[in-house]
Amino acid sequence: MVKEFARHIAWTEVVKEGCKFVGLIEYQRRAPCSMVHELWVVGPHLNDEDEAEIAAASMLESIRDITESDNIIYSDGVAL
């Protein structure tokens, strides 16, 4: 999944961590050579790749904005 914001672009991926899977939300500014940031989406129920992708996509959908200082703002107003 890909989601575009005013100053950033974000996308999801999945990686295998041991015998489990982890969803990733990666995001970066819309500027040449900008750094990629990662959020790990982990959970005890993420036993296969599809579950990890769904969890990461769900979390990405709940992100309202990414600020100029690369902070995440969720739809309920909580900042990360």
C-alpha positions, -999 to +999 in steps of 0.1 A: +000+000+000+012+035-008-002+067+008+008+102-001+010+132+022+017+169+016+055+166+023+060+128+025+052+095+008+047+063+028+044+026+019+041-008+035+063-038+033+067-071+051+099-088+064+104-122+081+118-120+117+127-154+129+096-176+124+072-146+124+065-118+101+067-080+107+048-053+088+068-022+080+056+013+073+084+032+056+082+069+048+103+097+035+102+133+025+095+142-011+130+155-016+161+141-034+183+119-011+159+121+018+162+095+046+138+066+048+121+061+083+106+028+094+078+019+118+077-017+128+042-032+131+045-063+153+020-085+170+017-121+183-009-129+157+012-120+127+021-156+117+020-151+079+029-125+054-007-115+046-015-108+082+016-086+086+007-067+054-029-062+065-017-049+099+008-025+084-018-012+058-044-007+086-019+013+106-009+033+076-045+041+068-049+055+104-020+080+099-035+115+092-003+134+086+035+134+088+048+167+100+077+188+086+098+173+114+089+138+104+065+131+133+036+108+127+001+122+136-027+095+138-063+102+130-072+104+167-046+132+172-020+110+189+016+119+178+045+095+175 
